Each structure stands twice: as C-alpha cells, then as structure tokens.
Amino acid sequence: MMGDKSVFVIAHHGRLQKYFDTKGIRYGVQWQIARLVTIGHITYEDVAIPELDKLKGPNQFAAPLVDNLYGGNRSETDEVPGAFFRGEREATSPWKELDREYEHVNSLERFHRHSDGWYGGRVHFTALLKSYNNASKSVESSNYKIILNRAELGPSTRLSRQFGSYAIIRIRISRKVMNKARSALITFFSQRFLLCGIVYRAFYAKDSSVFLGATNELFESLPCLPRHAYPPPPSFMEFLDWHNPIQLNSSQSISKWASRFALGLSNSVPGIDLDFDSILPVDDIVACDSVMTDGCGFISLTAMKKMCAIFHWDACPTAIQCRIAGAKGLLIIHPDTFTNDSDVPRVWLRPSQIKIKYPITFPLPKARVTIDVLRSSHLRCPSHLSAEIIVNLADNGVPYEVFLDLTRENLDDIVDNLLAWDGPTAMFELWCHVAQAGGVIAARKAREAAGEARMRGLSERDEEEEDEDDLESFGDSPQSTAWWADDLSGCPSSIGETILVMLDAGFTPQNCPFLADKIKNFARSSVKAYLKAPQVGNPYGVLAPDEVQILARDSKFPQPDGTVSHFIVGDVLLARYPCKLPTDVQKVKAVVKSELSNYVDVIVCPIQGSRRFADILAGGDYDGDKAIAIWQPTIVGPFRNAPLCHSFPPNDLLNNFSKESCTMSDLIKEHGLHPSTMEARIQSFLLGGLQSNAQVGRYSNFHDVAIYTLGYNHKETIRFAMFLTAAKSGLIVLPEVLQRDAHKFQRRAPSWKETEEETTHEQNELNVSRPHTLREFIMDAITREAKCYSNIKLSKVQSAVPEATLDTTLLKPWDNAKERVARMQLLDQDHAARMDLELSRIQAHVEGIFPEYKAKVSSSFTTFKIERRQDILRGLTRQFARNPTPECLCFSEDELARLKASYAYKIDPEGKFPFCVAMRDMGYIKARSQGPSKAVSHAFYDKFAIKKSFFR
C-alpha cells in the first residue's frame, strides 16, 4: 500500500478520485468505499463509474448504500420498518451530522455552536494500525497496514469544530504493534498519509493512538485539493500554529509545547461565547512557591445560568471543568455577590490556567471566546475503592480485617438484595435495586446523549475502550452499536436492562429460570460509602490547612447511625488517583462553613498553609481533578498520615532522565520558521508520546513488583512512583537507568493483579513471589477471602435458581390456536385445513431458525465483543421476525408474532431462545395472562424509574 516514497497510501485511486470530484461524491461515501478497500473486501477497480450516480447526494442517503452495492449485505432499514432502530440510528449514525457540516461549511462560525444550538465536529473517523502477518521483518515500518473503521457519532473537540470532522483521523495501534519497537512507529508516522485525495500528517500521539490532521499538501498526481476537502485545510505548520502559536509560546519547552495539543483534542461541548473584555485576569494565591489556587478560576453567576439553560442542567453547578481561549481548568461561581449581580457573563482566569498564548486580533475567532465544557461538578455516592487505595490504607494503619469485613458485607448486601423475592413489594424493590446497581437509567440517558454523556455527568469515561476490530464479522450483518436493545425482539443488550424488562412484564425469578439465571449473573461486588468529586480551592480562605468542606445538593451521605445527610462532619480521608505514594491518602477534618454554603457537589480544599493541599494528593491541582472521600469510621479511625517527606521528589531525581533544555525559541533560532526545516524536528516531539507511554507502562509494572517484594515505603518503591509522575509529564528515562531497573524488576505481575484472561494465558514465567520476611500482602488476603466468600454466596444464588418448570401461560397462544383448528373442523373443514397449514408453516419457520441459533449462540458466544454478539442475535431476530411465506390469511400480524413466540417457547422451554428472539411478545403474553396491562411506547418506557420513596 505504499505510494510515493514519503507518502503512505491508506486508500486512494487517482483516476476514480477525479470521477468522485466530478460527480460530487461526498466524503462519507468515499470513506465507506475506502474502508471496504482497506479491509480487502473490494478494490477500487470494483467500483464501476456508472454506479457512482447512485451514490450522489447527501451522506445520509448515499453512504449507507455503499454496503448494499459493494458489501454484499443489506442494511437493517431494508429489512425492518423504519420505526425500528430509529433511536439507535439517530443517536449513533454519523451521516446526517456530516451533512449538517456540509451545509454550514461557509459559516464564519465554522462548526462551533450556532444560534440554533447546533455544533459540529462530532463525526469520528478512526482507523486501526496492524502489521502484516507475512511481511518482511527486515524493514519494520513497511510491515504496517491501516484499516479504516466505520465512522461514528461521538463527542466533539475544539480542533474538529474548527477544521471539520473530516480533518481529524484517529489511528489506534494494535497491542501487537505497540509491543514492538517504538522507534519504528515514530518513523512510520513521520510520513505523509494519503486518503481519498487528501494528505494527512500526524500531529499528536497519546497512549496507543496517533492523530492525523488534514493538510493542503497535494499528492504529485493531483492538480488540486478534492472537492470534499472543505473547508480547505491549512498547511501542516499553519495547523500547528493555529492551536499553539510558535512565536508567542516560544518560551515553552518543545515537549511541553507538543503536549498542549491534548487541549485541542479534549472531548468538550461548546457553551456560551464571551466578549473579549469579559475574559478577565485574577492573580493566583501563592505561598512558599506553591500555587494554592492552581487551575481554578471564577465564572459569574450570570454566565453559569446561561450555561445551565443551554445544557438543561437541573440546577446551576458549583463548578465546570472547561477550556476557554488558551486556558484550562475549573471555573467556580464567583464568591462576590455584587459581581454576580451583573447581567454581563464573565470569567476570571488565573495565570496557572493559561497554557497557550494567542494573538489579540479583532474580531477574535469564535474558538477563542467560547467556553468549551468538559463536565460539570457532581458527586457520586457510593463509589468504588480501588486496589491502589486499599494498599495505601492498609500500609497506613487500617487493619486487614476491616477490608475483609467490608468484602463480606458488600457481597452480603449485593446477593441478599438480589435474592429478596418474597413479599408484596419484593419485585418492585428488586427492579429498583437492579436499576440502581446496574446504572440502567443513566446508561439509557448516556446512549441517547450522543457524545455529551460526560458533560451531563452520565459517564466518567473519557473515551471508549480500545478493542481490536473483529473483521471476521463484517459480512454477517450491519454492525450494531454497543448496548442498544434489539428493537425487533425487544430484548435489551445489558443483563440489568433484561432483568427490568422481564420483571415489569410480570415474570418472577421463582417461576422463570431464565430470569433467575440473569439475576445470578448480575451479582457483583461494590463497596459503599465512598464518593468521587472535583476538588476546588477555597475562595474565602476560611478553611484551616487540615480542613475541607463536602456538601451535597441533596441528601446523599450515609452516616454511621443509619441516617442520611447532605454534608460530612468529622475526620475524613481524601485520596486521588493515581495513588502510588504513602502520602497520596490524607486524613483531614470535614467542616461546614456558612461562607461556603453555596459550594455544593464539590470538595472545597484549603488555601492556607505552605503547600497546595491537592499537590500532596498525587501531585494534584484544582483544574478538575477528582478525589475520593472516605468517612467510614472503621477505616478513618485507625488510619495515620504517612510522613510528608515521602511526597517530595529526591534532589537527584532528574539525573535519571534525558536532559531537555531545548525550547521552541531555540528551535526557531536553529531552523528558522521555514516549514521544510522545522517540520521534521517538531513532528518527532509531537510523536514523543509513543516513546514515553511505553516507559510509563513498564515503570508501573516495576512499581507493582517493588511494592510486592520490597514494601510500600521502600525507597525503590517510592522512586518508581516518582518516575511515573515524571514520565507522564514527557520526561524520558535514561537507557542505562531503564536497563538497570528492568534487570531487577522486570517480572511477571503478582497473581492477584492479573485478570482471569491473563491468568489462563500460557506464560513461561511464574508470578513474582512475596518474600517470607514480609507479612501477607493485603490484596492477596482480600483476593483469597473474596474468592472463598463469593463461592459461598454464589452457591446461595445457585440454590435459589428454581428447577425448570413449564410456564403454561406462554404456551397458551399456540395451544389455543391448535384448539381453534380442532373446533373449526366441526364447522368448516376447508377453513380449518387452511389454519392448520398456516400453523404448520409457522412451526417450520421457528424450527428452521432454532438449530441456527444453537450453532451461533454456543459456549464461545460470550467471548465475542458486545457488538458482534448483538449482530449475531439481530441477524437471528430478523430471520425470526419475517413471517412464513406464502402470506398467512387466518392470523393477523400481532397474532403471528405471539404464535411464533409461543411456539419458540414450546420447543425450548428451558433455554434462552424464545427470550432472545421474541422478548417483547413473550412479555406481552405474560402481562396479559396476569390481568389488566397497559401498552407503552419506548419513548416513555425508557424514562420510567421507581423511586425508593415508593416503599416507605
């Protein structure tokens, strides 16, 4: 797939590209064709010129046709009525959104928020970098191939709003490739990349992803940019300079300048625009060289109310994490009442928040005066306690038995709630418990939020999990979106939602083994009485150095006496991820100050003392970091703060890293501003994340091994924790240091830390052993106890699963139809024969699908990605939903659906088949059998919830 020596051709055909331009074929259609080319399903020669007329017009209509013409499979819309899967399509299909960008392409506002609320940059174009299995090993960079993924609708970023969705491509690197030589990857991504007539350049690398930006460079065979490259992309250097102007930020080190591109790629939602004179400066509070207000500015109440109206928040949040102009961090409502009385929306930015300097030109670009929101402040209670924090707590005095008791209590709570099946309100309480424990309602809202879930506080995840593409499933059926229900069968995708759908249809676990089995699989552990919340600096200075305030808008915090409060008072532990040092958990005193009564759903930290409090917690600041608060007496009481000396890096720490003294100013002096001399040097730093991320992973493993073999407070363990902080900031460990550390600490992780998949994977190396001189490791103790006690609890669940019994109500539609045939034979034999024939066709239809179901939904089914599992089930459902041919005349559509469901249950009464292919109709039959019932549309049903107050 190599073209010109310096250009890697992802997918391009010179002659065909001219026809694409002549016929006005839009980018979404060309991406679809290119995707099929990169996976080897077609070649460009398979695209007939006359067929291009079918692909003209909006992406919304033309892009889905590509799979029909060249993919060999039909789309869902061709096989089911338009109302089915409409919600999923509208929330996830990128094509209509891409057309809106096409319509707004000439707007001065680009794709930032418009007056009608629309904003662009929400279409994600992604790809996967893999290596050829049979490629030569002599030239590593020639072994790579790039496979395009399906375009998706997702969160927007500042860069995608400025340049358009088409201008940013994210390439994920497969694990196999990432584990090889990183230098080869940097060389590979330093090339130009040609796709659909556009030359892309790599401008940032993070973790296992590299981001490409469209440029105005022309491939040698193309006289001009293709028509779909609109708005016209800038040159590579202009692109870089737009986001982080080189001249104005020349004092930054090169690695720091390169790292600022993460700000342009942050998932954000554009809020209100401000006038230039409404973006005001405010000084940081500094004590003993520590910036006490690092990352935390102010926003006027007027501005926050406007944001609240735009985003439909239930109430004005205390704080928002955002980006504005060249600043990042948290903005909290201004404490001054007089200031908040103004009708003019304003923000106040501190020097610690300014990361990029921009030229002052009028009018200012919209991107520079818009508040881009990442998330609003919120509390979550309970939250989860990670292994990192447990190790810290145990080493700082919390007895092991406390954690073992919590493990048992937590398992008791989860299992006992799921097995409370008796009583007049038992099924309602079970519904409520599963909905809350499984986060079902929030998950439904997050699915429909289409890229705004994090901003709305519905999800903590910044991005999806980076799974490898499953190309073998391409031809089976159109790819579904994870966790969306099957609209045809009515069967949800998640276990939690499936339980709810069955409960509110009238099924009970006592009488339905399938439901009882779902409940058994739902049993999971969670730890109570912990919360996550953003940390903010105290604007009044009324908190002592060891005091914090934690207030909730609503009553959320369980107290030791069994009551619930909206505030916490007394000793409390605060922690922040990553929790690597002994001092990363601190005991402080929670108080309530009248001056801070409006600061809810945040943790207010002190600005008194000689050091920023958040800095003690894993080197944090107040730009949106989240903290864990623990106030459970059995944990807080015995905990003792570790000596603060552990939180300071040793004086010789930087001697272990490559010295970087080069600034952007030095680079300008060396090369000037001419693109040809600057680009290669700059790009090597832009891609530096590929190198540093590998070191972070290795030193994280070294740290785990050091904790396990040397102890949590050992100097080597602490040194590795310091290394992790330094490496994440872009510093590169010296080769000789890395080699020395690897020789001592490159070991297989402790067994408690490995996943089940890693444990079962065949490896030659044994897990690292705990020395006999050290007491049993806390996570070994918890793992042992959890396994033992969970087996006891799961056996209780298993014993509660009823023996398979036949539910005669589900057989009734089929049995009634057979009885009608028998009665009809006494009155009209011809009519009876017709009915019997149609029933036999229904029977043959269902029986024909059942063997295929058993073959596809086999023991290995659960090992597939959720999208593939959904695709397989939806393919079966579509077959099941088709009515037998020729047309049935004796039964209506509704009767046919219930007859098929009933007969599916008849042939598989103990299995999952009838519920997987006909959940809705099974529920309808069940609900009708129990008395009065009511039909409800999904638009309403998905918003229903049962509140706990119902049971009081």
Secondary structure, DSSP 8 states (H G I E B T S, - for coil): -B-STTEEEEE--HHHHHHHHHHT--HHHHHHHHHHHHTTS--GGGS-GGGGGGG-S-HHHHTTHHIIIIISS--HHHHS-TTTTHHHHHHH--HHHHHHHHHTTT-TTTTS--TTS-----EEEEEEEEE-TT--SSSGGGGEEEEE---EE--B-HHHHHH-GGGEEEEEE-HHHHTS-HHHHHHHHTSEEEETTEEEEEEEEETTEEEEEE-----TT-SS--TTS-S----HHHHHHHHS-TTTTTTSBHHHHHHTHHHHTS-BEEEEE--GGGEEE----EETTEETTTTEEEE-HHHHHHHHHHHT-SS--SEEEEEETTEEEEEEE-S-HHHHT-SS--EEE-GGGB-------SS--HHHHEEEEEEE---BSS----HHHHHHHHHTT--HHHHHHHHHHHHHHHHHHHT---STTHHHHHHHHHHHHTTHHHHHHHHHHTT-TTTTTS---SS-------GGGTTTS----TT--BTTTTB-SSHHHHHHHHHTTT--TTT-HHHHHHHHHH------SEEEEEEEE-SS--S-TTEEEEE-SS--EE-TTS-EESB--EEEEEE-SS--SGGGEEEEEE---GGGTT--SEEEE---SSS-HHHHTTT--SSS-EEEEE--HHHHTT-----GGGGS--TTGGGGB-----BHHHHHHHHTT-HHHHHHHHHHHHTTHHHHHHHHHHHHHHHHHHHHHH-TT-HHHHHHHHHHHHHHTT--B-HHHHHHHHHHH--B--GGGS-HHHHHS--SS-B----TTS---HHHHHHHHHHHHHHHHHHHHHHHS------HHHHHHHHHHHHHHHHHHHH-HHHHHHHHHHHHHHHHHHHHHHHHHHHHSSTTGGGS-HHHHHHHHHHHHHHHHS--SS--SSS-HHHHHHHHHHHHHHH-TTSSHHHHHHHHHHHHHHHHHTS------HHHHTT----GGGG-
